[in-house]
Amino acid sequence: MKNHGALSLARFLWINGLLLILLLLCIAAGALLGPGGTDFSALWPLDPNTNPEAATILLARLPRTLLAALVGAALAAVGVSFQALLRNPLADPMIMGVSGGAALGGTLAMVLFGGHLATSLAWQSPAAFIGAALATVLVYRIGRVAGRIDTVTILLVGVVFNAFASAVIMFLKTVVSATKTQEVLLWLMGSLGYREYSTLLYLALGVLIGIGVLFAQANQMNALSVGEQSASHLGVDVERTKILIFFAASLLVALSVSVSGLVGFVGLIVPHLVRLVLGPDHRLLLPASALAGGSFLVLADLCARLLFVPLATEPPVGVITAFLGGPFFLILLRKRHSTAFLG
């Protein structure tokens, strides 16, 4: 298959190397900073069993920061992939129905276990993942027209299923206690909890596999960006590519929502910004967006934790991403349209 433009190995490594360094610096900041501050003189010995300062960093902040990096990377990669699949730079990971299935599954787990908070939290992530998987299969089956994936149909099915899931969730919130309703609301707004390292290991494996599958389709995404017919003429197996992109991206959404709830704007604004800076070549755009998305969500979560001091409560990270991403994206979009109008 024909390559779309030249991408030197040096440029690929240089850009992604810088973004990786940025991500590592953000992770370090997320682990070392927090509402309680850090007494750097008391960090050594770095043993969480005997040193409370080390325990705070290694057992609380660092796992949460790594979780933010993984979820941010996954959502940004999904944003790039869905935008390529739908040929729309404004496509978002949350519009394809998968997020609705995950939200419904997680909400059912929280509601069915009533007041047993520990039990409901234990089942929340698996139930959200199962809900996302079932939604993916449903959207795929209904979205197939004449034996092929129709991107418009699959988008409409996803939007309708999300609306249906939202209606069911609203009904569930009316039949449970006010406390349980608040728990559901906070989870749906996107919140990064404190996870065990074993959970992070499985999550990292799933995220790496998903992003790896998507990166393997980067050349095909370049071809799809000029249209399915043109991609077919370039030798791309269009249907196989669309299926791989849809299921790999849906896996990443399922993993992300199952551990973090609904975190918006990461998969919308990060790929858009990276595309403006680096161009539309998905061989560079996808890994660069994943690294930038990880940094973005780590900083957003750090901001949420630092706001605990002035607000006396920690806002969900989904609220922070909306506050950061929404206005900035609108300003950026307006500026882009103004530039286009002026020629």
N, C-alpha and C positions, 0 to 999 in steps of 0.2 A: 504493500500500500504506500501511496505517496505521502511523504512528510509535509506538514504545513509550516513552512518557514524554517529558518535555521535557529537552532538553540545549541550553543556551545556548552560543553561539559563544564568549562571554567565558570561561565555565567550562572549555570544551574547550581554549582557547588558554592559559589561566592554568595549568591542571594540567599539560598537556603541555610548556608552556614551562619550568616548574619542573623537571620530570623531565629535560628536555633539558639544562638547566644542570647538574643533578646528574650526568648522563652525561658531559658535557664535563669537569667537575671530576674525575670518576673516571678518565677517559682521561688527563688531565694528570698525575694522581697515578701512574697506571700507567707513564707514559712517564718521569717524573722520578725515581721511586723504584725501587730494585732492590737485590739482594744486595751489589753492589759500591759502593753509595752514589752520590752525585752531587756533584761539585765545581762548585757553581753559579758560582763566580768564574772558572771556566775554560770556561764555555759559549760565550763569544763569542771569535772570530766563529763563527756557527752554520753551519760548513761541514764536512760529514762527511769531505771529502777531506783536510783539513788538521788537523782538530781531533778527537782520539780521543774526547773527552767528548761532542761533538756526534754523532759516528758511533754511539756506544753508544745514544744516545737516538733518533736519527732512523732508523737502519738496523736496530736490534735491538728496543728496547723498544716504540717507537711502532707498528710494524707488528703486533707480537704483541698489543698492547693493542687496536688497531683490530679485529684478528681476533676477540678475545674479545668486543668490543662487538657485532660483527655476528652471531656465533654465539649469544650470549645473547639478542639481540633476536629472532632467528629462532626459537629454541626456545621462548621465552615466547609469541610470537604463535601458534606451533603448538599450545602447550598450551591457550590460550584457544579456538582453533578446534576442536580435537578434543573438548574438554569441551563445547562447544556442539553439535557433531555427535552425540556420544554421550549428551548431556544428563546428564553425570556430572562434577562438579567435581573428581573425583580422577583423571580420565583423564590419561595422560602421553604425550608425543610418542613415547616408545620402545616403545609397546605395539601399534602398528598393523602390524608386520611390516616396515616400511620400514627401520628401524634394523638389523634382523637381516640384511636384504639388503645394506645398506651395510657392515656388519661382516664379512660373509662375503666380499664382493668385495674389500675392503681386505686381509683376511687372506690370500686366495688370491694376491693380487699380491705380498705380502711373502714367502709361502712358495715360490711358483713361481720367484722370482728368486734363491733360495738366499742365498749370501753376498754378492751384489752389492747392498750396502746402498743406494748412490746410485740404482741402477736401480729397486730395489723401492720406494723412497720416491717416485720420479718417477711410478711407475704406481699408487701406493697411492690417491691421491685420485680419479683418473679411474675406477679399478676399483671403488672404494667407491660412486661416484656411479652407475655402470652397474648395480651390484648392487642399489642402492636403487631405481633406475628399473624394473628387471625385477621386483623384489619388489612394487612398487606396482601394476604391470599385473597380476601374478598374483593379488594380494589382491583387486583390483577385479573381475577376471573371475570368480573363485570366489565372491566376496562378493555378486554380483548374484543375486537370487532373483526369478524371474518378471519379469525385465526391469527391476528396480529395486534400488537399494542398500538392503540390510537391515543396519542398524547393528549389530545383535547378531551376525549372521553374519560381517560384515566384521571385527568385533573378535575373534571366535573364530578366524577364519582368520589374522589377524595374530599372535595369541598363539601358535598352533600353528606358524606359519612361523618365528617368533622362536626357539621351542624347537628346531625342526629345524636352523636356522642355527647355534644354539649347540652342538648336538651335532656338526655337521660341523666347526665351529671347534675343539672339544675334540679331535676325531680328528686334525685337522691338526697341532695342537700336540704330539701324541704321536709324530709321524713326522718332526719336524724337530729341529735341534740345540737345545741349551739356550739358546744365545745368541739364536737366532731366536724361540724360544718367549717369551723375556723381551721382545723387541721387540714381538711381537704382543700380549702381555699389557699392556704399558705403553700401547700405542695403544688397545686396547679399554677401558682404564680412563679414557680421555679425557685428551688432552694437546694443548696449544696450542703448535705449533711456530712458527718464525720464517718468515714468508711474504714474498714479493716484493710490492711495491706493485701491480704489474700483476695478480697473483693476487687481491689484495684488491679491486681495482677490479671484476673480473668477479664476485667473490663479492658485493660490495655491490650490483651491478646485479641479480643474481638474487634477493637478499634483499629489495630494494626492490620488485621486481615481485611476488614472492610475497606480501609483506605488503600491497601495494597491492590485489591481487586479494581477499585475505581482508577487508581493510577495506571494500571495495566490497560485501561480503556482510554487513556488521555488522548492518544492520536485519533482514535475513533470519535471522541468528543469534538476534536477540532474539525473533523469531517462533517459531523452532524450539525455543526454551527452554520454551515452553508446550505443546509437542507437535506432531507432524507434521500431524495432522488440523486442529488449530486454526490452524497456520501456513498450511495450504492454504486455509482459509476466509478468511484475511486477504489472500489473493491471492498468496501466495508459490509459486513453482514449486519445490516441495520437492525433486524429483529433480535438477533442474539445480543447485540450491544445494548439495546434498550432494556432487555430483560436483565442483563447483568448489572447495568447501572441502577435500575429500579430496585432490585432485590438487595444489592450491596448497600445502597443508600438507605433503604428502609431498615436494614439490620442496624446501621449506625444510629438512625433515629430511635429505634426501639431501645437500644442500649442506653442512649443518652437520656431519654425521657424516663426510663425505668429507674435511674439513679438520681435524677435531678429535677424531675417535673418538667414543666413547659418553660424553657428559656428561649425567649424570642430574640430576634435581630442579629444574633451571631452569624447565622447562615445567610443573612441578607446583606448586611452592611460590610462585613469583612471581605467576602469575595468581590464585592463591588469596588471597594477601595483598592484592593490588591490588583484587580483588573485595570483600574485607571492608571496605576503606577507601573505595572509590569507588562501589561498587554494581555491579549486574550488566549495565548497559547496554553492549553490545559496541561501540558507536560511540565510547565513551570507554575502555572496558576494554582493547580490543585495542591501540591505539597506546600507552596508558599502560603496559601490561604489556611491550610490546616495548622501550620506553625503560628501564623498571625492570630488565628481564632483561639488557639490555646492561650496566647499571651493576653488577648482581649478579655477572655472570661476570667483568667486569674486576677487581672487588675480590677475587673468589675466586682469579683468576690471580695477582694481585699478592701475595696471601697465600701462594700456592704458591711464588712466586719468593723471597719474603723468608724462607721456611722453609729455604731452601738453606743459610743461615749456621749455624743451630743443628743441622740434620740432616746437613749435608755432602752432601745429595742433594735433588733437587727432586721432591716428590710430584706425581703427575698431578693436574690440576685437577679431574678427575672425583671424586677422593677428597676434595678440599676441599669441593666442592658437596655431597657426601654427608654429610660431617661437619657442615657448616653447615645444610644443608636438612633432613636426616632428623630429628634430635632436635627442632629448632624446629617442624617441621611436626607431629610427634606431640604436642608440648605444645600447640600451637595447636588441633589437632583435639580434644584432650581437653578443653581449656578451652571450646571451642565446644559440645561435647556436654554438658558440665556446666551451661553457661548455659541450654541448651535444656531440660535436665532440671528445672532450678530454675524454669523459666518466665520 
